[in-house]
Every structure is written in structure tokens, then in C-alpha cells.
Amino acid sequence: MRVAGVLHIFQFETRQGEDICMALQTHINDIMMKRYSKAKAASDARASDSGGAGGAGSSAYSAKMEEALREQGAALERAQTGLAASQQAESKAR
């Protein structure tokens, strides 16, 4: 069972013990997800209160990310073209 990123190993002699362990792990995961969602909601609320949704900084960041996305798209196209060419060369060699 993994709790907060740390692996704990338990061994049970009965199926009931295994079921208890699974129920405990599910309960812990549910609690951690609730905490995460509360923290995320609070973080999102703080970002929207500080104008993070439409300030000048966010438009510059968006432009930077769009440029990075275009560059990655071009790199992906080049890689796919190279892969297709090497696959054709391999099939012709056979």
C-alpha cells in the first residue's frame, strides 16, 4: 500500500485482511484527493483574484507558449517525415 508516496507492505493471512487494507487505501486516496482539490480550488481562486486570467503578463506567456507549440509541432512533423522515409527505405531493402 502506498501512502503519501511511501510504500508500506502488509501481509495478511485472510481475504478479509486484504479487503480491509484495500478499503483503507481507498479511504486514504479519497481524503488526499479532497485535500488536493481544495488546495487547487484555493489556488485558482487566488489566481483569478490577482488578475491572472487576463493581464498583460498572461498574454505574453500565451504568445510564448503558442510559439513553443508551433516549434514542437514542426519538430514532430520532421520526425514523422524521417520515420516514414526510414520505414520506406527499410521496406525497399527487404
MARFI-475287 format. One record per residue: residue number from 1; residue in one letter; chain; x, y, z of N, C-alpha, C in turn. Coordinates in steps of 0.1 Angstrom, whole numbers, plus 5000, padded with zeros to 4 digits. Example, Ala and Ser with C-alpha at 12.3 -4.5 7.8 and 13.67 -1.06 7.14 Angstrom:
BEGIN
SITE    nr   rest   kette    n.u    n.v    n.w   ca.u   ca.v   ca.w    c.u    c.v    c.w
SITE     1      a       A   5132   4943   5078   5123   4955   5078   5132   4967   5078
SITE     2      s       A   5128   4978   5071   5137   4989   5071   5129   5000   5079
END
This chain:
BEGIN
SITE    nr   rest   kette    n.u    n.v    n.w   ca.u   ca.v   ca.w    c.u    c.v    c.w
SITE     1      m       A   5009   4988   5000   5000   5000   5000   5009   5012   5000
SITE     2      r       A   5006   5022   4992   5014   5034   4991   5006   5045   4998
SITE     3      v       A   5012   5052   5008   5006   5063   5015   5016   5074   5014
SITE     4      a       A   5011   5086   5009   5019   5098   5007   5032   5095   5001
SITE     5      g       A   5032   5087   4990   5044   5084   4983   5053   5074   4989
SITE     6      v       A   5050   5068   5001   5059   5059   5007   5052   5045   5007
SITE     7      l       A   5059   5035   5002   5053   5022   5001   5054   5014   5014
SITE     8      h       A   5042   5010   5019   5041   5002   5031   5037   4988   5027
SITE     9      i       A   5043   4978   5031   5040   4964   5028   5034   4957   5040
SITE    10      f       A   5022   4952   5037   5014   4944   5047   5011   4930   5042
SITE    11      q       A   5012   4920   5050   5008   4907   5046   4997   4902   5055
SITE    12      f       A   4987   4897   5049   4975   4892   5056   4973   4877   5053
SITE    13      e       A   4968   4870   5062   4966   4856   5060   4952   4853   5055
SITE    14      t       A   4944   4863   5056   4930   4860   5052   4926   4870   5041
SITE    15      r       A   4915   4867   5034   4910   4876   5024   4904   4888   5030
SITE    16      q       A   4899   4887   5042   4893   4898   5050   4904   4909   5053
SITE    17      g       A   4915   4904   5056   4926   4914   5059   4930   4921   5046
SITE    18      e       A   4930   4914   5035   4933   4921   5022   4922   4931   5019
SITE    19      d       A   4910   4928   5022   4899   4937   5019   4900   4949   5028
SITE    20      i       A   4903   4947   5040   4905   4959   5050   4916   4968   5045
SITE    21      c       A   4927   4962   5040   4938   4970   5035   4934   4978   5023
SITE    22      m       A   4926   4972   5014   4922   4979   5002   4912   4990   5005
SITE    23      a       A   4903   4988   5015   4894   4998   5019   4901   5010   5026
SITE    24      l       A   4911   5007   5033   4919   5017   5040   4926   5025   5029
SITE    25      q       A   4932   5019   5019   4939   5026   5009   4930   5035   5001
SITE    26      t       A   4918   5030   4998   4908   5037   4991   4904   5050   4999
SITE    27      h       A   4902   5048   5012   4898   5059   5020   4909   5070   5021
SITE    28      i       A   4921   5065   5022   4932   5075   5022   4933   5082   5009
SITE    29      n       A   4932   5075   4998   4932   5082   4985   4921   5092   4983
SITE    30      d       A   4909   5089   4988   4898   5098   4987   4901   5111   4995
SITE    31      i       A   4906   5109   5007   4910   5121   5016   4920   5129   5009
SITE    32      m       A   4931   5123   5003   4941   5130   4997   4936   5138   4984
SITE    33      m       A   4927   5132   4977   4921   5138   4965   4912   5150   4970
SITE    34      k       A   4905   5149   4981   4897   5160   4986   4907   5172   4989
SITE    35      r       A   4918   5168   4996   4927   5179   5000   4933   5186   4988
SITE    36      y       A   4937   5177   4978   4942   5183   4966   4933   5192   4959
SITE    37      s       A   4920   5188   4958   4910   5196   4951   4907   5209   4958
SITE    38      k       A   4907   5208   4972   4905   5221   4979   4917   5230   4977
SITE    39      a       A   4929   5225   4977   4941   5233   4975   4941   5239   4961
SITE    40      k       A   4937   5231   4951   4937   5236   4938   4926   5247   4936
SITE    41      a       A   4915   5245   4942   4904   5255   4941   4909   5268   4948
SITE    42      a       A   4915   5267   4959   4920   5279   4966   4931   5286   4957
SITE    43      s       A   4939   5278   4951   4950   5284   4942   4944   5291   4930
SITE    44      d       A   4934   5284   4924   4927   5290   4913   4919   5303   4917
SITE    45      a       A   4914   5303   4929   4907   5315   4933   4916   5326   4935
SITE    46      r       A   4928   5323   4941   4938   5334   4943   4943   5339   4930
SITE    47      a       A   4945   5330   4920   4950   5335   4907   4939   5344   4900
SITE    48      s       A   4927   5340   4901   4917   5349   4894   4915   5362   4902
SITE    49      d       A   4917   5362   4915   4916   5374   4923   4927   5384   4919
SITE    50      s       A   4939   5378   4916   4950   5387   4913   4951   5391   4899
SITE    51      g       A   4941   5388   4891   4941   5392   4877   4949   5382   4868
SITE    52      g       A   4951   5370   4872   4959   5361   4865   4952   5356   4852
SITE    53      a       A   4940   5359   4850   4933   5353   4839   4933   5362   4827
SITE    54      g       A   4939   5375   4828   4938   5383   4816   4948   5395   4816
SITE    55      g       A   4958   5394   4824   4967   5405   4825   4977   5405   4813
SITE    56      a       A   4985   5416   4812   4995   5417   4801   5005   5405   4802
SITE    57      g       A   5008   5401   4814   5018   5390   4816   5013   5377   4810
SITE    58      s       A   5000   5375   4812   4994   5362   4807   4994   5362   4792
SITE    59      s       A   4992   5374   4785   4992   5374   4770   5006   5371   4765
SITE    60      a       A   5016   5377   4772   5030   5374   4768   5033   5359   4770
SITE    61      y       A   5028   5354   4780   5031   5340   4783   5024   5331   4773
SITE    62      s       A   5011   5335   4769   5004   5327   4759   5011   5328   4746
SITE    63      a       A   5016   5339   4742   5023   5341   4729   5036   5332   4730
SITE    64      k       A   5043   5332   4741   5055   5324   4742   5051   5309   4741
SITE    65      m       A   5040   5305   4747   5036   5291   4747   5031   5287   4733
SITE    66      e       A   5024   5296   4726   5020   5293   4712   5032   5291   4703
SITE    67      e       A   5042   5299   4705   5054   5298   4697   5061   5285   4700
SITE    68      a       A   5062   5281   4712   5068   5268   4716   5060   5257   4710
SITE    69      l       A   5047   5258   4710   5038   5248   4705   5040   5246   4690
SITE    70      r       A   5042   5258   4683   5044   5257   4668   5058   5250   4666
SITE    71      e       A   5068   5254   4674   5081   5248   4672   5081   5232   4674
SITE    72      q       A   5074   5228   4684   5072   5214   4687   5065   5207   4676
SITE    73      g       A   5054   5213   4671   5047   5208   4660   5055   5206   4648
SITE    74      a       A   5064   5216   4645   5073   5214   4633   5083   5203   4636
SITE    75      a       A   5088   5202   4648   5098   5191   4651   5091   5178   4650
SITE    76      l       A   5078   5177   4654   5071   5164   4653   5069   5161   4638
SITE    77      e       A   5065   5170   4630   5064   5168   4616   5077   5163   4609
SITE    78      r       A   5088   5169   4613   5101   5165   4608   5104   5151   4612
SITE    79      a       A   5101   5147   4625   5104   5134   4630   5095   5124   4623
SITE    80      q       A   5082   5127   4621   5073   5118   4614   5078   5116   4599
SITE    81      t       A   5082   5126   4593   5087   5125   4579   5099   5116   4578
SITE    82      g       A   5109   5118   4588   5121   5110   4588   5117   5095   4591
SITE    83      l       A   5108   5093   4600   5104   5079   4603   5097   5073   4591
SITE    84      a       A   5089   5080   4584   5082   5074   4572   5093   5071   4561
SITE    85      a       A   5103   5080   4560   5113   5078   4550   5122   5065   4554
SITE    86      s       A   5125   5064   4566   5133   5052   4570   5125   5039   4569
SITE    87      q       A   5112   5040   4572   5104   5028   4570   5103   5024   4556
SITE    88      q       A   5102   5034   4547   5101   5031   4532   5114   5025   4528
SITE    89      a       A   5125   5031   4532   5139   5025   4528   5140   5011   4534
SITE    90      e       A   5135   5008   4546   5136   4995   4551   5128   4985   4543
SITE    91      s       A   5116   4989   4540   5107   4980   4532   5113   4978   4518
SITE    92      k       A   5119   4987   4512   5125   4985   4499   5138   4976   4500
SITE    93      a       A   5145   4977   4511   5156   4969   4513   5153   4954   4515
SITE    94      r       A   5141   4951   4518   5137   4937   4520   5133   4931   4507
END
